[in-house]
Amino acid sequence: MRTPGIALLAAALLPLCAAAQQYPGKVVRLVTGSQPAGGTDLTARALQQRLVPALGVQVIVDNRQGVAGMVANEYTAKAAPDGYTILLQPGSFVTVSTQLNASPPWDPLKHLAPVIQVSTYDLVLVAHPSVPAANVKQLVAVARTKPGAISFASSGVGSNFHLAGELLKLEAKVNLLHVAYRGSPPAVLDLLAGRVDTMFVHVPTVQEYIRSGRLRAIAMTGTKRNALLPNVPTIAESGLKAYEISGIEGIFAPAGTPHAIVAKLNTTIGSVLATPEMKAVWAAKAIEYVPNTPEQFAAKIREDFDRTAALIKAADIKPDR
């Protein structure tokens, strides 16, 4: 004989189970904190085109930029946990911004349900041709000779571009001047004009400038060379063996979203990303997709959250108020 408590619990779960079985039955909103034409916005639109036939419903991209991704994070966290509002963010908007820009403190794994990691990518360190350095060793030597004279641009405080520079400062024990911008486009424009010296950035953003000689590729931030820039060594190859930083992008749902819906999204999105067509799109963007479960993605978010917390403390990074 079932107890009243068990009966009540079963009754409460019935609507959720039914909703999961019928999902999706209406428009899915894909929220991102990226500005239109920004890096993660381009990822969102590449996915959107292929998710429409895969899910069988309309998928719209909803750009909600602001406060280094926190506007989009909080919008999604407050949405109904039914799978119809999902979030695509770079990892730094989830693991870093929540430490620097949230009050009270925000734990992404309590407010969001990780669905799937859709990409991983490394950054390239580029310099304006006026900088007298062709590699990391030379750049470090210049920075040690003139502390604070070499600047590096970023898309904002707490961005992966910013963290990459702070990690270089710590590992090389040099003083570089951080110049924060509101997004990558204005930072790249000032770099091209020589108003800032260097920048850590996505390869596709600056690939043509490297080819034309308007920027010089110094090094890659990951553990291996990039297929689009095979002659550019990693920073670890250049002597700073402990240096490594990479970026990710992932999809989240509001916390409390039924596991069946999270699992369906993971399977559907993973199937899309595994097609030869999408592999080609990702390769052109210098990013990779490795199949993963929601649990594996959650573990990655927790690992990155703890790792960046240590870097934020060591580099004494403060919020940009």
C-alpha positions in Angstrom: 0.0 0.0 0.0 1.5 3.3 -1.0 1.8 6.0 1.6 0.2 9.5 1.1 3.7 11.0 0.7 4.7 8.7 -2.1 1.4 9.2 -3.8 1.7 12.9 -3.6 5.3 12.7 -5.0 4.2 10.5 -7.9 1.3 12.9 -8.7 3.7 15.9 -8.7 6.2 14.1 -11.1 3.5 13.0 -13.6 3.3 16.4 -15.3 7.1 16.6 -15.6 7.3 13.1 -17.1 4.6 14.0 -19.6 6.3 17.2 -20.5 9.6 15.4 -21.1 7.9 12.9 -23.3 6.2 15.6 -25.4 9.3 17.8 -25.6 9.8 19.9 -27.7 6.4 21.1 -28.7 7.0 24.9 -29.3 9.7 27.4 -30.0 13.0 27.0 -28.2 14.8 30.2 -27.2 18.6 29.9 -27.4 20.0 32.7 -25.2 23.5 34.0 -25.4 25.4 36.8 -23.7 27.4 37.5 -26.8 26.8 40.6 -28.9 25.5 40.0 -32.4 28.3 38.8 -34.7 30.4 38.1 -31.6 32.2 34.7 -31.2 29.5 32.8 -29.3 26.7 34.5 -31.3 28.3 33.0 -34.5 28.4 29.6 -32.7 24.7 30.0 -31.7 23.6 30.8 -35.3 25.6 27.9 -36.8 23.8 25.6 -34.3 20.4 27.2 -34.7 20.2 26.5 -38.5 20.7 22.8 -37.8 18.7 22.4 -34.6 15.5 23.5 -36.3 15.2 20.3 -38.4 16.8 18.2 -35.6 14.3 19.3 -32.9 11.4 19.8 -35.3 10.5 23.2 -33.9 11.6 26.8 -34.5 14.8 27.9 -32.6 15.5 31.6 -32.1 18.7 33.2 -31.0 18.2 35.7 -28.2 21.2 38.1 -27.6 21.1 39.4 -24.0 24.6 40.9 -23.6 25.7 42.8 -20.5 27.7 42.4 -17.3 30.1 39.9 -18.8 27.3 37.4 -19.5 25.5 37.7 -16.2 22.4 39.3 -17.8 22.0 36.2 -20.0 22.9 33.8 -17.1 20.3 35.3 -14.7 17.6 35.5 -17.4 18.0 31.8 -18.1 18.2 30.8 -14.5 14.9 32.5 -13.8 13.2 30.9 -16.8 10.8 28.0 -16.5 12.8 24.8 -16.2 11.0 23.2 -19.2 13.7 23.1 -21.9 12.3 26.0 -23.9 14.9 28.5 -22.7 18.4 27.3 -23.0 21.7 29.2 -22.7 24.8 29.1 -24.9 27.8 30.8 -23.2 31.6 30.8 -23.4 33.0 29.1 -20.3 34.4 32.3 -18.9 30.9 33.9 -18.8 29.8 31.0 -16.5 32.9 30.2 -14.4 34.6 33.6 -14.1 31.8 36.2 -14.4 29.8 34.5 -11.7 32.8 35.1 -9.4 33.4 38.7 -10.3 30.0 40.1 -11.2 27.4 38.4 -9.1 26.0 39.6 -5.8 25.3 37.6 -3.9 27.8 35.0 -5.0 26.5 32.8 -7.8 27.3 29.1 -8.2 26.6 28.1 -11.8 25.9 24.5 -10.9 23.1 25.5 -8.5 21.5 28.0 -10.9 22.0 26.2 -14.2 21.9 22.6 -15.5 24.8 21.8 -17.8 23.5 20.2 -21.0 26.5 19.8 -23.3 29.9 21.3 -24.0 29.8 22.2 -27.7 33.4 23.4 -28.3 36.9 23.8 -27.0 39.4 26.2 -28.5 42.8 27.8 -27.9 43.7 31.4 -28.2 46.5 33.0 -30.2 48.7 35.7 -28.8 49.2 38.4 -31.5 51.2 41.6 -31.5 51.3 44.8 -33.5 54.3 44.8 -35.9 55.8 47.7 -34.0 56.4 45.4 -31.0 60.0 44.3 -31.1 59.3 40.6 -30.4 58.7 37.6 -32.7 58.2 35.1 -30.0 57.4 34.7 -26.3 61.0 34.8 -25.1 61.6 38.1 -26.9 58.3 39.5 -25.6 59.1 38.5 -22.0 62.6 40.1 -22.4 61.1 43.4 -23.6 58.5 43.3 -20.8 61.2 42.8 -18.2 63.3 45.6 -19.6 60.4 48.0 -19.6 57.9 46.9 -16.9 54.3 48.0 -17.7 55.3 49.3 -21.2 53.8 46.4 -23.1 50.0 46.4 -23.1 47.5 43.6 -23.8 43.9 44.2 -24.8 41.0 42.0 -23.8 37.3 41.9 -24.4 36.6 42.7 -20.8 37.7 42.0 -17.2 37.4 38.3 -16.5 37.2 37.2 -20.1 39.3 34.3 -21.2 41.4 36.9 -23.2 42.1 38.7 -19.9 42.9 35.5 -17.9 45.3 34.4 -20.6 47.3 37.6 -20.1 47.2 37.4 -16.3 48.4 33.8 -16.5 51.3 34.9 -18.7 52.2 37.7 -16.2 52.3 35.1 -13.4 54.2 32.4 -15.2 56.8 34.7 -16.8 56.9 37.0 -13.8 56.5 40.2 -15.9 54.4 43.3 -15.6 52.0 43.8 -18.6 49.4 46.6 -18.8 45.9 45.2 -19.2 43.5 47.4 -21.3 39.9 46.2 -21.1 37.4 46.8 -23.9 33.7 46.1 -24.2 33.9 43.3 -26.6 36.5 42.0 -29.0 35.8 44.2 -32.1 37.0 47.5 -30.6 40.0 45.8 -29.0 41.1 44.4 -32.3 40.6 47.7 -34.0 42.9 49.4 -31.5 45.4 46.6 -31.8 45.5 47.1 -35.6 46.0 50.8 -35.1 48.9 50.2 -32.7 47.1 51.8 -29.7 47.6 48.6 -27.8 50.5 46.2 -28.2 49.3 42.6 -27.9 46.1 40.6 -27.5 45.0 37.0 -26.8 42.2 36.3 -29.2 40.3 33.6 -31.3 42.3 32.5 -34.3 39.5 33.2 -36.9 39.1 36.8 -35.7 42.7 37.7 -36.6 43.7 35.1 -39.2 43.5 37.4 -42.2 45.4 40.1 -40.3 48.2 37.6 -39.6 48.3 36.5 -43.2 48.5 40.1 -44.4 51.2 41.1 -41.9 49.1 43.6 -40.1 49.5 41.5 -36.9 52.2 39.0 -35.8 51.3 35.7 -34.3 53.5 35.1 -31.3 52.2 31.8 -29.7 49.2 29.6 -29.0 47.8 29.1 -25.5 46.9 25.4 -25.6 48.8 22.2 -25.4 49.2 21.7 -29.1 49.6 23.8 -32.2 46.5 25.0 -34.1 45.7 23.5 -37.5 45.1 26.9 -38.9 48.4 28.3 -37.7 50.7 25.2 -37.8 53.9 27.2 -37.7 53.0 29.1 -34.5 54.4 27.3 -31.3 52.6 27.0 -28.0 53.6 29.2 -25.1 54.6 26.0 -23.3 57.0 25.2 -26.3 58.5 28.6 -25.8 59.8 27.8 -22.4 56.8 28.4 -20.0 56.0 24.7 -19.6 53.3 25.2 -17.0 51.3 27.6 -19.2 48.1 26.4 -20.7 44.7 28.0 -21.1 41.8 27.2 -23.4 38.3 28.2 -23.9 35.0 26.3 -24.1 31.4 27.0 -25.1 28.5 25.1 -23.7 24.7 24.9 -23.4 22.8 25.1 -20.1 19.2 24.9 -19.0 17.6 26.4 -15.9 18.3 24.3 -12.8 15.5 21.9 -12.2 14.9 21.1 -15.8 13.8 17.4 -16.0 16.7 15.0 -16.7 14.8 13.5 -19.6 14.7 16.9 -21.4 18.4 17.6 -20.6 19.3 14.2 -21.9 17.3 14.7 -25.1 19.0 18.1 -25.7 22.4 16.5 -25.1 21.7 13.7 -27.6 20.2 15.9 -30.3 22.8 18.6 -30.1 25.6 16.0 -29.9 24.2 14.3 -33.0 24.2 17.6 -34.9 27.8 18.4 -33.8 29.0 14.9 -34.9 27.9 15.4 -38.6 30.7 15.9 -41.2 29.1 19.3 -42.1 29.3 20.6 -38.5 32.8 19.2 -38.1 33.8 21.3 -41.1 32.2 24.4 -39.7 33.9 23.9 -36.4 37.3 23.3 -38.1 37.0 26.6 -40.0 36.4 28.3 -36.6 39.5 26.6 -35.1 37.3 24.9 -32.5 36.7 21.2 -31.7 33.8 19.1 -30.4 34.4 16.0 -28.2 31.3 14.0 -27.3 30.3 14.5 -23.6 27.4 13.8 -21.2 25.7 16.4 -19.0 27.6 14.9 -16.1 30.9 15.2 -17.8 30.2 18.8 -18.7 29.1 19.6 -15.1 32.4 18.2 -13.9 34.3 20.3 -16.4 32.5 23.4 -15.2 33.3 22.7 -11.6 36.9 22.1 -12.4 37.2 25.3 -14.4 35.3 27.3 -11.7 37.8 26.2 -9.1 40.9 26.7 -11.3 39.8 30.2 -12.3 39.0 31.1 -8.7 42.7 30.3 -7.9 43.9 32.4 -10.8 41.6 35.3 -9.9 43.0 35.3 -6.4 46.7 34.9 -7.5 46.3 37.7 -10.1 44.2 39.9 -7.7 41.6 40.5 -10.4 38.9 42.9 -9.3 35.4 43.4 -10.9 35.1 46.1 -13.5 32.5 48.4 -11.9 
